[in-house]
Amino acid sequence: MMGCKFYYLKNRMMKNTIFLLLFVFGLFACDDDNTIFDPSVEGLEIKFTPVAGGAMMHYNLPNDSDIFAMNLRYRNWQGLEILKTCGYSGDSVLLDGFTRSQETIPVQISFVNNHNEESESREYQFSTLDSAPWSFFDDLVVRSSWNGFQVIYKSPSVVTGMVHVFYLGTNPLTQQEDTILMKSFPITQRGDTLSFIQKQERSSNTVIIRTEDFQGYRVRQEIYPDIDAFRAEQWPMTAENFNDYGLSKESRIAMTGVAYLFDGELKGLERLIASAYEDPLQRTGTEVYGTYLAGPHAYEKPIILDLREQKTPAWLRLYCLYPLRANHAVSPATWGDVWIGSYEDKVPCKLSVYGNKESSNPNSEEWVYLGGLNQDPRREAVLDRWSYLTTRLDLAPEDVNELATKDPIYVDVELPPVDDTYRYLKVIVHDTFDSSKESGINYNQQEYFTLHELEVYVKKN
């Protein structure tokens, strides 16, 4: 019995001794682990520069061949630990994940060798600037535009995050007031000007703008009430409300004149019909245009539009002919010496619009500049022209039925959405497009211009 007891005690002592030895070895092992990788920090250079949403850390690693990489640990604006790793292949790393400007944010920096052994960390501190989703609102402008509103913003050098634009409208499913999403988009480097046209007709708008980071967390939201919607409508105009002081080339045969500016035909129906009777043997082209033609020397000459009452002008809509296979007129056809077989170089590319409350006198000193059209007239920029499609004969319709399915070609000369009213508008054409033909020949030396239709839009009362 005593022998058994002695054996039990001896066995237990041996176990305790083994556990003690393992514990001691463990301590030494832990101590060895802590001292396995202790690189020299000679030559280490670290500099932090605050940027939007974080800080840019510029670094130069120590002159120690055992260093394989550098680890950086810090907590973002949500308190989540972030690990960034960098090495000799670069010289900077972005510490991001912040929304507001902050100072003295701690970051733990350690070194790693090629055995993935990590050194003790050293603590540094850095500061940040407001992030793009936060500072987005600093220079934000929400203002009225025709039939909607505009959002204009600038952005910092480092851009991250998303923007969601809403307005307070009517939910089409519930017919209850609700926030209606207009658009979601990433914040861009150089800022932008965005125009939003609403389908729901409202006299004024409440605009809600919300930003979030790329992890989907909301950063900031602001509300902009009472933004005038500036609803617009077409204002009826006739030849009696138009005065070009004799510039119009009137012809019953060629169907040109002021009346065709306001006849409601937007594409070139009369010309298409007339082209069916064109005699190809005469080689003078189709002389019928059903359009307005002004000249010679029509550049810089005033045209007066009488709105008949005080109105807030919204925009002028200018139309040109839809592409047709009819050959353009040359002499001896009517106005053949004007067209000279070329239409595109009679289409305006630059013009100005002015407003006057009381006087139709083109020389009055009361004219106020409202807006204009300014496009590159050169052949090299032909694809950017508002009238580019008029040269695309491959799109020409075969008959009037096909023409009826086509959308007209036009440009809107938008005027500022402000509550200033005018009775008279003055339009001055400054230039027309160059011919897109490679010959570079100027077929419009006498400065004619043409418009197929002219529409005036004003603010609704």
C-alpha positions as CSV (number, residue, x, y, z in Angstrom):
1,M,0.0,0.0,0.0
2,M,2.9,2.3,0.9
3,G,4.6,1.4,-2.4
4,C,1.6,2.3,-4.4
5,K,1.3,5.6,-2.6
6,F,5.0,6.3,-3.2
7,Y,4.7,5.4,-6.9
8,Y,1.7,7.7,-7.2
9,L,3.5,10.6,-5.6
10,K,6.6,10.0,-7.6
11,N,4.6,9.9,-10.8
12,R,2.8,13.1,-9.9
13,M,6.0,14.9,-9.1
14,M,7.4,13.9,-12.5
15,K,4.3,15.3,-14.3
16,N,4.6,18.6,-12.4
17,T,8.3,18.7,-13.2
18,I,7.5,18.3,-16.9
19,F,4.7,20.9,-16.8
20,L,7.2,23.3,-15.1
21,L,9.8,22.7,-17.7
22,L,7.3,23.2,-20.5
23,F,6.2,26.5,-18.9
24,V,9.8,27.7,-18.5
25,F,10.6,26.7,-22.1
26,G,7.4,28.5,-23.1
27,L,8.5,31.7,-21.4
28,F,11.9,31.5,-23.2
29,A,10.2,30.7,-26.4
30,C,7.9,33.7,-26.0
31,D,10.9,35.8,-25.2
32,D,12.7,34.5,-28.2
33,D,9.7,35.3,-30.4
34,N,9.7,38.9,-29.2
35,T,13.4,39.3,-30.0
36,I,13.6,37.2,-33.2
37,F,12.9,40.2,-35.4
38,D,14.3,43.5,-34.1
39,P,15.3,45.4,-37.2
40,S,17.3,48.6,-37.3
41,V,15.3,51.7,-37.9
42,E,18.2,53.7,-39.2
43,G,17.1,55.6,-42.3
44,L,13.4,55.3,-41.5
45,E,11.5,58.4,-42.7
46,I,7.8,58.9,-42.2
47,K,5.7,61.9,-43.1
48,F,1.9,62.3,-42.9
49,T,0.0,64.8,-45.1
50,P,-3.7,65.3,-44.4
51,V,-6.0,64.6,-47.4
52,A,-9.7,64.3,-48.0
53,G,-11.0,61.4,-46.0
54,G,-7.6,60.4,-44.5
55,A,-3.9,61.0,-44.8
56,M,-1.2,60.2,-47.3
57,M,1.8,58.7,-45.6
58,H,5.1,59.1,-47.4
59,Y,7.9,56.8,-46.2
60,N,11.4,55.7,-46.8
61,L,12.1,52.2,-45.2
62,P,15.2,51.6,-43.0
63,N,18.4,50.3,-44.6
64,D,17.8,46.8,-43.3
65,S,17.8,43.9,-45.8
66,D,15.8,41.8,-43.3
67,I,12.8,44.1,-43.7
68,F,10.3,42.7,-46.2
69,A,7.2,44.9,-45.5
70,M,5.7,47.5,-43.1
71,N,2.4,47.0,-41.4
72,L,0.2,50.0,-40.4
73,R,-2.7,49.5,-38.0
74,Y,-5.3,52.2,-37.2
75,R,-9.1,52.5,-36.6
76,N,-11.4,54.2,-39.1
77,W,-14.3,56.5,-38.3
78,Q,-16.4,53.5,-37.3
79,G,-13.8,52.2,-34.9
80,L,-13.0,49.2,-37.1
81,E,-9.3,48.2,-37.2
82,I,-7.7,48.7,-40.6
83,L,-4.5,47.0,-41.7
84,K,-2.4,48.5,-44.5
85,T,0.8,46.9,-45.8
86,C,3.5,48.5,-47.9
87,G,7.0,47.8,-49.0
88,Y,10.1,48.9,-50.9
89,S,8.1,48.9,-54.2
90,G,6.4,52.2,-53.2
91,D,7.0,55.3,-51.2
92,S,3.5,56.2,-50.1
93,V,0.3,54.7,-48.8
94,L,-3.2,56.2,-48.2
95,L,-4.7,55.9,-44.8
96,D,-8.4,56.3,-45.6
97,G,-11.7,55.5,-44.0
98,F,-12.6,58.9,-42.4
99,T,-15.5,61.3,-43.0
100,R,-14.7,64.4,-40.9
101,S,-11.5,66.3,-40.2
102,Q,-9.7,64.8,-37.3
103,E,-6.3,65.2,-35.5
104,T,-3.9,63.0,-33.5
105,I,-5.2,59.7,-34.8
106,P,-2.9,56.9,-33.6
107,V,-1.3,54.4,-36.0
108,Q,0.8,51.5,-35.0
109,I,3.7,50.8,-37.4
110,S,5.7,47.6,-37.4
111,F,8.0,45.7,-39.7
112,V,7.8,42.2,-41.2
113,N,10.6,39.9,-42.5
114,N,10.3,37.3,-45.2
115,H,9.4,34.7,-42.6
116,N,6.3,36.7,-41.7
117,E,7.8,37.6,-38.3
118,E,6.7,41.0,-37.1
119,S,8.6,43.5,-35.0
120,E,7.3,45.5,-32.1
121,S,5.1,48.4,-33.2
122,R,5.9,52.1,-32.9
123,E,3.1,54.6,-32.5
124,Y,2.7,57.6,-34.7
125,Q,-0.1,60.1,-35.2
126,F,-1.8,61.7,-38.2
127,S,-4.5,64.1,-39.1
128,T,-7.2,64.1,-41.8
129,L,-9.3,66.5,-43.8
130,D,-13.1,66.2,-44.5
131,S,-13.9,63.4,-46.9
132,A,-15.4,64.0,-50.3
133,P,-18.8,62.7,-49.2
134,W,-18.7,65.3,-46.4
135,S,-17.1,68.3,-48.1
136,F,-19.3,67.6,-51.2
137,F,-21.7,70.0,-49.6
138,D,-19.2,72.8,-48.9
139,D,-19.4,74.3,-52.4
140,L,-22.7,72.7,-53.5
141,V,-25.2,74.8,-55.3
142,V,-28.8,73.6,-55.8
143,R,-30.7,76.0,-58.1
144,S,-33.6,76.3,-60.3
145,S,-33.5,75.1,-63.9
146,W,-36.2,74.8,-66.6
147,N,-38.7,72.1,-65.7
148,G,-36.5,70.9,-62.7
149,F,-33.4,71.8,-60.9
150,Q,-29.6,71.8,-61.2
151,V,-26.9,70.4,-58.8
152,I,-23.5,72.0,-59.2
153,Y,-20.5,70.8,-57.1
154,K,-16.8,70.9,-56.8
155,S,-14.7,68.1,-55.3
156,P,-11.4,67.7,-53.4
157,S,-8.3,66.1,-54.9
158,V,-9.1,62.7,-53.4
159,V,-12.6,61.6,-54.4
160,T,-14.6,58.7,-52.9
161,G,-18.2,58.0,-52.2
162,M,-21.6,58.2,-53.8
163,V,-24.3,60.9,-54.1
164,H,-28.0,60.3,-54.1
165,V,-30.3,63.1,-55.3
166,F,-34.0,63.0,-54.3
167,Y,-36.9,65.4,-54.5
168,L,-40.1,65.5,-52.5
169,G,-42.9,64.2,-54.9
170,T,-45.7,61.8,-55.2
171,N,-45.1,58.1,-55.1
172,P,-46.8,56.7,-58.2
173,L,-47.7,53.5,-56.4
174,T,-49.2,54.9,-53.2
175,Q,-50.1,58.4,-54.5
176,Q,-48.7,59.6,-51.2
177,E,-46.0,62.2,-50.7
178,D,-42.6,60.5,-50.8
179,T,-38.9,61.1,-51.6
180,I,-38.3,60.3,-55.3
181,L,-34.8,59.2,-56.3
182,M,-33.6,61.1,-59.4
183,K,-30.1,59.8,-59.7
184,S,-27.2,58.1,-57.9
185,F,-23.6,58.8,-59.1
186,P,-20.0,58.6,-57.8
187,I,-18.3,61.9,-56.9
188,T,-16.0,62.8,-59.8
189,Q,-12.6,64.4,-59.7
190,R,-13.4,67.8,-61.2
191,G,-16.9,68.3,-60.0
192,D,-19.9,68.5,-62.3
193,T,-23.1,70.4,-63.3
194,L,-26.1,68.1,-63.4
195,S,-29.5,69.1,-64.6
196,F,-32.6,67.2,-63.5
197,I,-35.9,67.4,-65.5
198,Q,-38.9,66.2,-63.6
199,K,-41.8,64.3,-65.0
200,Q,-44.1,65.4,-62.1
201,E,-45.2,68.9,-62.6
202,R,-44.6,71.0,-59.5
203,S,-44.3,74.8,-59.0
204,S,-41.4,74.4,-56.5
205,N,-39.3,71.6,-55.3
206,T,-37.7,70.3,-52.1
207,V,-34.4,68.7,-53.0
208,I,-32.7,66.1,-50.7
209,I,-29.1,65.2,-51.3
210,R,-27.5,62.3,-49.4
211,T,-23.9,61.1,-49.6
212,E,-22.4,57.8,-48.5
213,D,-19.0,56.1,-48.6
214,F,-18.2,53.2,-50.8
215,Q,-19.0,50.8,-48.0
216,G,-22.6,52.0,-48.2
217,Y,-22.6,54.0,-44.9
218,R,-24.4,57.3,-44.9
219,V,-22.1,60.2,-44.4
220,R,-24.3,63.4,-44.7
221,Q,-27.7,64.6,-45.8
222,E,-28.9,68.1,-46.5
223,I,-32.4,69.4,-47.6
224,Y,-32.9,72.3,-50.0
225,P,-36.5,73.6,-49.9
226,D,-38.4,76.0,-52.1
227,I,-36.5,75.5,-55.3
228,D,-38.6,77.1,-58.1
229,A,-39.3,74.5,-60.8
230,F,-39.6,77.0,-63.6
231,R,-42.1,75.0,-65.7
232,A,-41.9,76.0,-69.3
233,E,-44.4,75.9,-72.2
234,Q,-44.2,76.7,-75.9
235,W,-45.4,80.3,-76.7
236,P,-47.4,80.7,-79.9
237,M,-45.6,82.8,-82.5
238,T,-46.4,83.9,-86.0
239,A,-44.8,85.7,-88.9
240,E,-46.4,88.9,-87.6
241,N,-44.3,88.7,-84.4
242,F,-41.1,88.4,-86.4
243,N,-39.1,91.3,-87.9
244,D,-35.8,90.6,-89.7
245,Y,-35.7,94.0,-91.5
246,G,-35.9,92.6,-95.0
247,L,-33.3,89.8,-94.6
248,S,-35.7,87.0,-95.6
249,K,-35.4,85.5,-99.1
250,E,-39.1,85.2,-100.0
251,S,-40.1,82.9,-102.8
252,R,-43.4,81.2,-103.6
253,I,-41.6,78.8,-106.0
254,A,-38.9,77.8,-103.7
255,M,-41.2,78.0,-100.7
256,T,-38.9,80.1,-98.6
257,G,-39.8,82.9,-96.3
258,V,-40.7,84.0,-92.7
259,A,-44.0,82.1,-92.8
260,Y,-42.1,78.8,-92.9
261,L,-40.5,79.5,-89.6
262,F,-43.8,79.1,-87.8
263,D,-45.8,76.6,-89.9
264,G,-45.2,73.7,-87.5
265,E,-43.4,71.5,-90.1
266,L,-40.2,70.4,-88.5
267,K,-38.4,68.1,-90.8
268,G,-38.7,69.0,-94.5
269,L,-41.9,67.4,-95.7
270,E,-42.4,69.9,-98.6
271,R,-38.9,69.3,-99.9
272,L,-39.2,65.5,-99.7
273,I,-42.5,65.7,-101.8
274,A,-40.9,68.0,-104.3
275,S,-37.8,65.8,-104.7
276,A,-40.1,63.1,-106.1
277,Y,-40.6,65.3,-109.1
278,E,-37.0,66.4,-109.5
279,D,-35.7,66.0,-113.1
280,P,-32.2,64.4,-112.8
281,L,-31.3,65.6,-116.3
282,Q,-31.5,69.2,-115.3
283,R,-28.9,68.8,-112.6
284,T,-30.1,71.9,-110.8
285,G,-31.3,70.1,-107.7
286,T,-34.6,70.4,-105.8
287,E,-35.3,74.1,-105.4
288,V,-38.2,73.7,-103.0
289,Y,-37.1,73.9,-99.3
290,G,-40.2,75.0,-97.3
291,T,-37.8,76.9,-95.0
292,Y,-36.5,80.3,-93.9
293,L,-33.4,81.7,-95.7
294,A,-31.8,85.1,-94.7
295,G,-29.2,87.1,-96.5
296,P,-27.0,88.2,-98.1
297,H,-24.7,89.5,-95.3
298,A,-27.1,88.4,-92.6
299,Y,-24.4,87.9,-90.0
300,E,-24.5,90.4,-87.1
301,K,-27.9,91.7,-88.2
302,P,-30.8,91.9,-85.7
303,I,-33.9,89.9,-85.7
304,I,-36.7,91.0,-83.3
305,L,-39.3,88.6,-81.8
306,D,-42.4,90.3,-80.2
307,L,-43.8,88.1,-77.4
308,R,-46.8,90.5,-77.2
309,E,-46.6,90.7,-73.4
310,Q,-44.1,90.5,-70.6
311,K,-42.8,86.9,-70.4
312,T,-39.8,85.1,-68.8
313,P,-38.1,83.5,-71.9
314,A,-36.9,79.9,-71.3
315,W,-35.3,78.9,-74.6
316,L,-35.3,79.2,-78.3
317,R,-35.5,75.9,-80.3
318,L,-33.9,76.0,-83.7
319,Y,-34.6,73.3,-86.3
320,C,-32.8,72.2,-89.4
321,L,-33.8,69.9,-92.3
322,Y,-33.8,66.2,-91.7
323,P,-31.4,64.5,-94.2
324,L,-33.0,64.0,-97.6
325,R,-31.7,62.5,-100.8
326,A,-32.9,65.6,-102.7
327,N,-29.9,67.4,-104.3
328,H,-29.4,70.9,-103.0
329,A,-30.2,73.6,-105.5
330,V,-27.7,75.2,-107.8
331,S,-28.2,77.9,-110.6
332,P,-30.4,78.5,-112.4
333,A,-32.8,77.0,-109.9
334,T,-34.4,79.6,-107.5
335,W,-31.8,80.6,-104.9
336,G,-29.4,78.2,-106.6
337,D,-26.8,80.9,-106.4
338,V,-27.3,81.0,-102.6
339,W,-27.3,77.3,-101.8
340,I,-24.6,76.5,-104.4
341,G,-25.4,72.8,-103.7
342,S,-24.7,73.1,-100.0
343,Y,-27.0,73.3,-97.1
344,E,-25.0,72.5,-93.9
345,D,-22.9,75.7,-94.2
346,K,-25.9,77.9,-93.9
347,V,-26.9,76.5,-90.5
348,P,-26.1,78.8,-87.6
349,C,-23.3,77.7,-85.1
350,K,-23.0,81.0,-83.2
351,L,-25.7,83.4,-82.1
352,S,-26.7,85.6,-79.3
353,V,-30.1,86.3,-77.6
354,Y,-31.0,89.6,-75.9
355,G,-34.1,90.7,-74.0
356,N,-35.8,94.1,-73.8
357,K,-38.8,95.0,-71.6
358,E,-40.2,98.0,-73.5
359,S,-38.5,98.7,-76.8
360,S,-38.2,96.8,-80.1
361,N,-35.7,99.2,-81.4
362,P,-32.6,97.1,-82.2
363,N,-30.3,100.0,-81.4
364,S,-31.9,100.6,-77.9
365,E,-29.4,100.6,-75.0
366,E,-31.9,98.6,-72.9
367,W,-31.1,95.2,-74.4
368,V,-29.9,92.6,-71.9
369,Y,-27.8,89.7,-72.9
370,L,-29.6,86.4,-72.0
371,G,-27.7,83.6,-73.7
372,G,-26.5,82.1,-76.9
373,L,-25.2,79.3,-79.0
374,N,-21.5,78.8,-79.5
375,Q,-20.3,75.7,-81.4
376,D,-17.1,75.0,-83.3
377,P,-17.7,75.8,-87.0
378,R,-14.7,73.8,-88.3
379,R,-15.0,70.7,-90.4
380,E,-12.8,68.8,-87.8
381,A,-15.6,69.2,-85.2
382,V,-18.5,68.1,-87.5
383,L,-19.5,65.2,-85.2
384,D,-20.1,67.7,-82.4
385,R,-22.5,69.9,-84.4
386,W,-26.1,70.1,-83.3
387,S,-27.0,69.8,-87.0
388,Y,-24.7,66.9,-87.8
389,L,-27.4,64.4,-88.7
390,T,-28.5,66.7,-91.6
391,T,-25.5,65.4,-93.6
392,R,-26.2,61.7,-92.9
393,L,-27.8,60.7,-96.2
394,D,-27.7,57.1,-95.1
395,L,-30.5,58.0,-92.7
396,A,-32.6,59.7,-95.4
397,P,-36.2,58.4,-95.5
398,E,-37.6,56.8,-98.6
399,D,-41.0,58.4,-98.4
400,V,-43.3,60.7,-96.3
401,N,-44.5,57.8,-94.2
402,E,-40.9,57.0,-93.1
403,L,-40.2,60.7,-92.5
404,A,-43.1,60.8,-90.1
405,T,-41.4,58.2,-87.9
406,K,-38.2,60.3,-87.6
407,D,-37.3,62.7,-84.8
408,P,-36.6,66.3,-85.9
409,I,-33.1,67.8,-85.6
410,Y,-33.0,70.8,-83.3
411,V,-31.0,72.6,-80.6
412,D,-32.2,74.5,-77.6
413,V,-30.6,77.9,-76.8
414,E,-31.3,77.9,-73.1
415,L,-31.8,81.2,-71.3
416,P,-31.3,81.7,-67.5
417,P,-34.1,80.5,-65.2
418,V,-34.7,83.8,-63.5
419,D,-37.9,85.8,-63.0
420,D,-37.0,88.7,-65.2
421,T,-39.6,89.3,-67.9
422,Y,-39.2,90.8,-71.4
423,R,-41.6,91.6,-74.2
424,Y,-39.0,91.6,-77.0
425,L,-36.2,89.3,-77.9
426,K,-33.3,90.1,-80.2
427,V,-31.4,87.4,-82.1
428,I,-28.1,88.0,-83.8
429,V,-26.5,85.2,-85.9
430,H,-22.7,85.5,-85.8
431,D,-21.5,82.6,-87.9
432,T,-22.6,79.3,-89.6
433,F,-20.9,76.0,-89.8
434,D,-18.2,75.3,-92.4
435,S,-18.8,72.8,-95.1
436,S,-17.8,69.3,-94.0
437,K,-16.5,68.5,-97.5
438,E,-12.8,67.7,-97.8
439,S,-12.4,70.3,-100.5
440,G,-12.6,73.1,-97.9
441,I,-14.5,75.3,-100.3
442,N,-16.5,78.1,-98.7
443,Y,-20.0,77.9,-100.3
444,N,-21.3,80.8,-98.1
445,Q,-19.1,83.7,-98.8
446,Q,-22.1,86.1,-98.7
447,E,-23.1,85.1,-95.2
448,Y,-26.5,83.6,-95.6
449,F,-28.1,81.5,-92.8
450,T,-31.2,79.3,-92.7
451,L,-33.6,78.0,-90.0
452,H,-36.2,75.4,-90.8
453,E,-38.4,76.2,-87.8
454,L,-38.2,78.5,-84.8
455,E,-40.0,77.9,-81.5
456,V,-40.1,80.1,-78.4
457,Y,-40.6,78.7,-74.9
458,V,-41.5,80.7,-71.8
459,K,-42.1,80.2,-68.1
460,K,-45.7,79.2,-67.3
461,N,-47.7,81.7,-65.4
